[in-house]
Amino acid sequence: MLGDQTYDGHVSVHDDAMAADLGLQGAPIEGPTHFSQFDPLGFELFGDEWFRQGCISAHFENMVIEGEQVRAHAHRTSDLSADAWAEKPDGSRVLTATLTIGGATRLLDERLERATTADPGDLYIVDRLEVGMSTGPDDATLDSTSSNGDLYPFSLADKLAAITEPCEWYHSPESPFFAAVVPTEMLSVMAHRNGNHLPVRGPSVGLFIDLEVRRLTPILVGETYDVDHTVLARGQSRKVESFWTRSTIRNVAGLPVAEVLLHQGVFKASFADYPI
């Protein structure tokens, strides 16, 4: 659904030609799409509490091309947590995650801690970012029919027509919360659809490395929310420079209702001025 995604005036890694230019086997689907596979498992494990205070904390391991089959798994480890993963038919891991409620330890806790203490080295794409830098607030309200802009050129209704794990609570007020509930993957859309307005150099092409979506209260379709973003860390690997942000979704009273933690990479090869 992101084949027409654009940002900074160019197409994204979800475009076939751009993916080929970066040496990828095909244009990947967006990582948060997999999170809808875990909503039924989270509900099976934790009941209504999954939609009240559930959290999926995930590290992406292998890209998935449209049409590939993926199976999601979860194994309870305590009353508040479960280990989870998704894999292709050949057994290759798509992602590793934890499903938790409340304050249970999450997969990305340790990865973020390492990132905040590591030396990022010489940076050329995310060098203007500073830890503690913040932007926003931006509108984060999600209704059923509106497109979510250039970054997410589809509506909630479009997503629900294609989702492989449908749930009547996503489009009906017949939920325990007397309104339609936002699917977990769409909380990522709410947090990121307006961009984060951070001074990342470009044109350059990014991808998701780690993503955590945490509800603090039920998030409802049509309610008024906004979102702000804070930089937590910077780093790099052989192929990407990267940065961590925490996006906080707030209600009209200014109270946090959800947090989205994102570790986003930027392909060095996509930046024309990157030093060799």
C-alpha positions as CSV (number, residue, x, y, z in Angstrom):
1,M,0.0,0.0,0.0
2,L,3.1,2.3,0.0
3,G,4.0,1.9,-3.7
4,D,3.0,5.6,-4.1
5,Q,4.7,6.8,-0.9
6,T,6.8,10.0,-1.4
7,Y,8.8,12.2,0.9
8,D,11.3,15.0,0.4
9,G,10.2,15.0,-3.3
10,H,11.2,11.5,-4.1
11,V,9.9,7.9,-3.9
12,S,10.7,5.6,-1.0
13,V,12.3,2.2,-0.5
14,H,8.7,0.8,-1.1
15,D,9.0,1.7,-4.8
16,D,10.2,-1.1,-7.0
17,A,12.7,1.0,-8.9
18,M,14.2,2.6,-5.8
19,A,14.5,-0.8,-4.1
20,A,16.4,-2.1,-7.1
21,D,18.7,0.9,-7.1
22,L,19.6,0.0,-3.5
23,G,20.3,-3.6,-4.3
24,L,17.2,-5.1,-2.7
25,Q,15.4,-8.1,-4.0
26,G,12.2,-6.2,-4.2
27,A,10.2,-3.3,-2.7
28,P,9.4,-4.3,0.9
29,I,6.1,-3.9,2.6
30,E,6.2,-1.6,5.6
31,G,7.2,-3.2,8.9
32,P,4.2,-2.1,11.0
33,T,2.0,-4.1,8.7
34,H,3.1,-7.2,10.6
35,F,1.8,-5.7,13.8
36,S,-1.8,-6.4,12.8
37,Q,-0.8,-10.1,12.8
38,F,-0.1,-9.8,16.5
39,D,-3.3,-8.1,17.6
40,P,-5.3,-11.4,17.7
41,L,-2.4,-13.0,19.6
42,G,-2.2,-10.1,22.1
43,F,-6.0,-10.4,22.6
44,E,-5.8,-14.2,23.1
45,L,-3.0,-13.7,25.7
46,F,-4.2,-10.6,27.6
47,G,-7.9,-10.1,26.6
48,D,-9.3,-6.5,26.5
49,E,-6.1,-5.3,28.3
50,W,-4.2,-5.7,25.0
51,F,-6.2,-2.7,23.6
52,R,-6.0,-0.8,26.9
53,Q,-2.2,-1.0,27.6
54,G,-0.7,-3.5,25.2
55,C,2.8,-3.0,23.7
56,I,4.6,-4.7,20.8
57,S,8.3,-4.1,20.8
58,A,10.0,-5.4,17.7
59,H,13.4,-5.7,15.9
60,F,13.1,-6.3,12.2
61,E,15.4,-8.9,10.8
62,N,14.4,-9.6,7.1
63,M,12.3,-7.7,4.6
64,V,9.1,-9.1,3.2
65,I,8.0,-8.5,-0.4
66,E,4.3,-8.1,-1.2
67,G,2.7,-11.6,-1.6
68,E,5.1,-13.5,0.6
69,Q,3.5,-15.5,3.4
70,V,4.3,-14.7,7.0
71,R,3.2,-16.5,10.1
72,A,3.1,-14.8,13.6
73,H,3.8,-16.7,16.8
74,A,3.7,-15.8,20.5
75,H,4.7,-17.7,23.7
76,R,3.6,-16.5,27.1
77,T,6.5,-15.9,29.5
78,S,4.6,-14.3,32.4
79,D,1.2,-12.9,33.3
80,L,2.3,-9.6,31.7
81,S,4.6,-10.7,28.8
82,A,5.2,-13.0,25.9
83,D,8.0,-13.7,23.4
84,A,6.9,-13.3,19.8
85,W,8.2,-13.7,16.3
86,A,7.2,-13.8,12.7
87,E,8.7,-16.0,10.0
88,K,8.4,-17.0,6.4
89,P,7.6,-20.6,5.3
90,D,11.3,-21.4,5.0
91,G,11.8,-20.5,8.7
92,S,13.6,-17.2,8.1
93,R,12.8,-14.6,10.8
94,V,11.0,-11.5,9.7
95,L,11.0,-10.0,13.2
96,T,11.6,-10.8,16.9
97,A,9.4,-9.1,19.5
98,T,7.9,-9.0,22.9
99,L,4.2,-8.6,23.6
100,T,3.6,-7.0,27.0
101,I,1.0,-5.1,29.1
102,G,1.7,-2.6,31.8
103,G,5.3,-2.0,32.8
104,A,6.8,-5.4,31.8
105,T,10.3,-5.4,30.3
106,R,10.2,-4.9,26.5
107,L,12.6,-6.1,23.8
108,L,13.9,-2.7,22.8
109,D,14.7,-1.6,26.4
110,E,18.2,-3.1,26.1
111,R,18.8,-2.1,22.4
112,L,17.9,1.5,23.2
113,E,20.2,1.6,26.2
114,R,23.1,0.3,24.1
115,A,22.4,3.0,21.5
116,T,22.3,5.8,24.0
117,T,25.8,4.9,25.3
118,A,27.6,3.9,22.1
119,D,29.8,6.3,20.2
120,P,28.0,7.0,16.9
121,G,31.2,7.8,15.0
122,D,31.5,10.2,12.1
123,L,28.0,11.0,10.7
124,Y,27.1,12.7,7.4
125,I,23.3,12.3,7.1
126,V,22.0,12.5,10.6
127,D,24.9,14.7,11.9
128,R,22.6,17.7,12.5
129,L,20.4,15.7,14.9
130,E,21.0,16.2,18.6
131,V,19.9,14.0,21.5
132,G,17.0,15.8,23.2
133,M,15.9,17.7,20.0
134,S,12.1,17.7,19.8
135,T,9.5,18.7,17.2
136,G,5.7,19.1,17.1
137,P,3.0,18.9,18.1
138,D,1.3,17.8,14.9
139,D,-2.2,16.5,14.3
140,A,-2.6,12.8,14.9
141,T,-6.3,12.3,14.7
142,L,-7.4,9.3,12.7
143,D,-10.7,9.1,11.0
144,S,-12.1,6.4,8.7
145,T,-12.0,7.9,5.2
146,S,-9.3,10.6,5.0
147,S,-6.0,9.8,3.3
148,N,-3.0,10.0,5.6
149,G,-0.9,12.1,3.2
150,D,2.2,11.5,1.1
151,L,3.9,9.2,3.6
152,Y,0.8,7.0,4.0
153,P,-1.4,7.5,0.9
154,F,-4.3,5.5,2.1
155,S,-7.2,5.8,4.6
156,L,-8.1,3.6,7.5
157,A,-11.0,2.2,5.4
158,D,-8.5,1.3,2.7
159,K,-6.3,-0.5,5.2
160,L,-9.2,-2.4,6.8
161,A,-10.4,-3.5,3.3
162,A,-7.0,-5.2,2.8
163,I,-6.0,-6.3,6.3
164,T,-5.5,-10.0,6.7
165,E,-6.6,-10.1,10.4
166,P,-9.9,-8.3,10.4
167,C,-11.6,-7.3,13.7
168,E,-15.1,-5.8,14.1
169,W,-13.8,-3.5,16.8
170,Y,-11.7,-1.7,14.2
171,H,-14.8,-0.2,12.5
172,S,-17.7,-0.6,14.8
173,P,-18.7,1.2,18.0
174,E,-19.6,-2.3,19.4
175,S,-16.3,-2.5,21.2
176,P,-15.8,-2.6,25.0
177,F,-14.8,1.1,24.6
178,F,-18.0,2.2,22.8
179,A,-16.1,3.4,19.7
180,A,-14.0,1.9,16.9
181,V,-10.4,0.9,18.1
182,V,-7.3,1.9,16.2
183,P,-5.3,-1.2,15.0
184,T,-1.8,-1.3,16.4
185,E,-0.1,-0.8,13.0
186,M,-2.2,2.4,12.5
187,L,-0.8,3.9,15.7
188,S,2.5,4.0,13.8
189,V,0.8,5.8,11.0
190,M,-0.7,8.3,13.4
191,A,2.7,9.0,14.9
192,H,4.6,9.4,11.6
193,R,2.3,10.4,8.8
194,N,3.4,14.1,9.1
195,G,7.1,13.3,9.2
196,N,9.2,14.2,12.2
197,H,10.5,17.5,10.8
198,L,14.0,16.7,11.9
199,P,17.1,18.0,9.9
200,V,18.1,14.7,8.3
201,R,20.1,15.4,5.2
202,G,18.7,14.4,1.8
203,P,17.6,13.4,-0.6
204,S,18.1,10.1,1.2
205,V,16.0,6.9,1.7
206,G,15.1,5.3,5.0
207,L,13.9,2.1,6.5
208,F,12.6,0.9,9.9
209,I,15.0,-1.1,12.0
210,D,13.2,-1.3,15.4
211,L,9.7,-0.3,16.3
212,E,7.7,-0.3,19.5
213,V,4.0,0.7,19.8
214,R,2.7,1.1,23.3
215,R,-0.8,1.9,24.3
216,L,-1.3,3.8,27.6
217,T,-5.1,3.8,27.1
218,P,-7.5,2.7,24.4
219,I,-6.9,4.8,21.2
220,L,-10.2,5.4,19.3
221,V,-11.0,6.3,15.7
222,G,-12.2,9.9,15.4
223,E,-10.9,11.1,18.8
224,T,-8.7,14.2,18.7
225,Y,-5.0,13.6,19.3
226,D,-1.7,15.2,18.5
227,V,1.9,14.0,18.5
228,D,5.4,15.3,19.3
229,H,8.8,13.7,18.7
230,T,12.1,13.6,20.6
231,V,15.5,12.3,19.4
232,L,16.9,9.7,21.8
233,A,20.1,8.4,20.1
234,R,22.1,8.3,16.9
235,G,24.3,5.6,15.4
236,Q,25.4,3.8,12.2
237,S,26.3,0.4,10.7
238,R,28.1,-0.5,7.5
239,K,25.1,0.4,5.2
240,V,23.1,2.9,7.2
241,E,23.2,5.8,9.5
242,S,20.3,5.7,12.0
243,F,18.5,7.6,14.8
244,W,16.0,6.7,17.5
245,T,12.9,8.9,18.2
246,R,10.1,8.6,20.7
247,S,6.8,9.9,19.4
248,T,4.2,10.7,22.1
249,I,0.5,10.8,21.1
250,R,-1.5,13.0,23.4
251,N,-5.2,13.6,23.9
252,V,-6.9,17.1,24.0
253,A,-5.9,17.4,27.7
254,G,-2.3,17.0,26.8
255,L,-2.0,13.6,28.5
256,P,0.0,10.8,26.9
257,V,-2.2,8.0,25.5
258,A,0.4,6.1,23.4
259,E,4.1,6.1,22.7
260,V,5.8,5.0,19.5
261,L,9.6,4.3,19.7
262,L,11.3,4.1,16.2
263,H,14.8,3.3,15.3
264,Q,15.1,4.5,11.7
265,G,18.0,3.8,9.3
266,V,19.0,5.9,6.3
267,F,20.8,4.1,3.5
268,K,24.3,5.6,3.0
269,A,24.1,4.6,-0.7
270,S,21.0,6.7,-1.2
271,F,22.8,10.0,-0.3
272,A,24.6,11.4,-3.2
273,D,27.2,13.3,-1.2
274,Y,28.1,10.5,1.1
275,P,32.0,10.3,1.4
276,I,33.5,7.0,0.0
